[in-house]
């Protein structure tokens, strides 16, 4: 991968954090505070902060899984038992989750990424959270002295 992140990178989170800070011209703590104060002001920043948090969480899970595997391997004789193999699978799953989240962060940071300037991007934009309800969610006001309309349920119930 040509943008600084690779499978050989020891600090995927650190590299992506630097790219986020450069893109938004502020530190992660400042960016998180700005997004918390006004989450709808910059949807791109909100998305990046959300996925960065998920990435950091996945990295922590990976580190715990690696520590558990290393501890188990240090107590093993020459052959690995099933519980230790389970820990190895847990490490693989954690790597996959972390790398997937890293890919999302990279995609969010790339303004020319595939899918950001076409019909798919327009559809994605429509899925962003709304600032208010799409339809009326409260009972409309009735003028004083007007009876509420009877519903089909009310009228059939009264006929019984």
Secondary structure, 3 states (H helix, E strand, C coil): CCCCCCCCCCCHHHHHHHHHHHHHCCCHHHHHHHHHHCCCCCHHHHHHHHHHHHHHHHHHHHHHHHHHHHHHHHHCCCCCCHHHHHHHHHHHHHHHHHHHHHHHHHHHHCCCCCCCCCHHHHHHHHCCCCCCCCCCCCCCCCCCCCCCCCCHHHHHHHCC
